[in-house]
Amino acid sequence: MGNLCRNARKRSAAAFLAVVFIFFTLAGCSDSYKRNSKQTLEKLDIASELLTNGDLRVTETWCVNLEKRQKTYSNIYKTFEKNIRPNSITNFAVYDLDNKTKYAFRDDIHPEAVTGLENVCYIYNSGNKTEIGWFMPQIKSGIRNFKISYTIKNIVSVYQDTSVFYNAFVGENFTLPITELHGSVAIPSGAKAGSVMAWLHCTAQSNLTVSSSRITFTAKEVPPKTMVETRICMPVSLFPDSDNKLASKALENIKKEEETWAAQWAQKQKLAYIVGIVDAVSGVILAIGGILLFLLLNKKSKPYETNAPEYTREIPESNSPGGIANLFYFYSGGVTEQVQGRIFSATLMSLAWKGYVRFESVEKKDFLVEITGNEKNVPLTLSEQEFYEMISSVASETGGSFTMRQFKAYAKKHYQYIDSSIQNFLQQTKKEIADRGYYERKPSYLTAATLGGIFSIVAAILILFFTQGWLLYLSIGMLISGILLLIASNRRPRLSQKGEYDYAVWQGLKKYMLEFSRMTEYGVPELALWEEYLVYATMMGISKKVCKQLKMVYPQLNDDAYLNTNFGTSYLYYMLGHSSGAHGFQSAGSDFGTYLGTTISNISTSATRLAHPPASGSDSFGGFGGGGFGGSGFGGGGGGFGAGGGGGVR
């Protein structure tokens, strides 16, 4: 039962790791404002000043983190759109804080049509878009710091009842995520306390502070393409020199518009809060439900309890190593390629034990397999008969016996026959125990669990995609539940009660062979009986350990002369020989059974490759803030100067 417990623990460990991986991976994504961007504006400081003529002087300090990509970085830029007139941005300058260099200004160059520029800044007008940018010395990766300054002409609109500054310092098409933003707008002197109203439009975590002389605003972890926009209403008297004066009033409409946007944002935040609670609770319920179903399915699929003895001393009759291997390895992944090698060698040894073949020593540390016929008049099982016919065909071309080299040469010449015989042999091993009632059909609830797991995973992916992560925890819960269902249902049906009993009997035989030297109450079988024991020890992959114990219990087995006299034509001679290293098998770090299995497996694999070559192969073997008086930023807006602007790194 040890393998069963280990497999159950492995499934539980795999399920636990899958749950932890999914949770931390997706939960971590929920706070990832960078959205896998390789360029990040780690810090953006904006210091701006409104002049009495309605112009805005801006100084920005950029700290840009550039991660390695396929091409180098050279060009950083920012664009302005909407209601912009040619030449409304002037006095653009760039200072490289890292290299202590002031960049030369080039007027109206096409930034995507030039190459090789360094230490140059520019203004490029195209249609309704103005781009300001600069070319730095090329860099593969690293952190760069710049200070830029520019002036926006006539940005303030002076109405009859208020003066309006409406500007997006970060446009909705700005492609860089911003880790930390600090901004300020200095207002011309003369405003009385309470006469200045301001609003901040930003859906990231943000804050606005308003006084009669300036506004300040901050934002954290601003995702790409997220606008940071300010709107300020000030006394008309602060801008006597403006030539952008209008004959209408605007203050009441602006206040109503901002109140509407703030109410809409508050409603959206309230809805997001409710959805967030539902999302989190649903995710937890689904995850817990998946865990409970996982445990329930494991319990329902638990093997039957048996009253089989702990040790099996007598080998059950009417069996073959190939047939029993399908039962013995049922809970260990079935008959894998490694197990096939053990079956091949054990079957050849079983033929020798039953008197159909014998082994003869030859020179160069090799041996012959000689076909002897049915010397003991012992019947063969279906798989043994198939294997015997195959090796008899091999021996027929080499005088009735063959070495492993001759077997390999025969397989290279008759690869289709060897491949077909091996496949028939493996099929016969399954047929030998097919009608013994060892297996149960796969329960319908496991099929339902598989379909449910697939549905949950697909639904989770679709929800993540279409909601853009809004229902994150619901998706996590569905993923966890789906993966747990797939893990729990992706298992072989358990054995029947009879199959479980016989499985325990053969496991008991393995335990007995591994521990017989310490079990005085059972007694030690006669040495001659170990020929059959070693057939099944080879199938179980424990022949080397058993042989080591045999030499301890039977000291005479350490004498090569004794072995040669009593077991010279038996595989025991090759498995137990010591001074010659069993003709090199043990000295090579292996044993005779492993050597046989590996050799025949290689022959089988080569024959299969030749019989079924690949098509192209060869033939080789935030919320509402402030009512205009400060607080957090909120959604809405988008009508200010530069609101449609962008920017990034080329």
Secondary structure, DSSP 8 states (H G I E B T S, - for coil): -HHHHHHHHHHHHHHHHHHHHHHHHHHHHTT--STT-SEEEEEEEEEEEE-TTS-EEEEEEEEEEE---SS-EEEEEEEEESS--TT-EEEEEEEETTTTEE-EEEES--TTS--S--SEEEEEEETTEEEEEEEEEEESSEEEEEEEEEEETT-EEE-SS-EEEEEEEE-TEE-S-EEEEEEEEE--TT--TT--EEEEE-SSEEEEEE-SSEEEEEEEEE-TT--EEEEEEE-GGG-TT-S-B-SS--HHHHHHHHHHHHHHHHHHHHHHHHHHHHHHHHHHHHHHHHHHHHHHHHHHT--------S---S--SS--HHHHHHHHTGGGTSS-HHHHHHHHHHHHHHHHHTTSEEEEEETTTEEEEEE--SSS-----HHHHHHHHHHHHHHHTTTTEE-HHHHHHHHHHSHHHHHHHHHHHHHHHHHHHHTT--B----HHHHHHHHHHHHHHHHHHHHHHHHTTTTHHHHHHHHHHHHHHHHHHSS---B-HHHHHHHHHHHHHHHHHHHGGG-TTT----GGGHHHHHHHHHHHT-HHHHHHHHHHH-GGGG-HHHHHHHHTTSHHHHHH--TTHHHHTTTTTS-HHHHHHHHHHHHHHHHHHHHS--TT--S------GGGBSB--BS----SBTTT-EEEE-
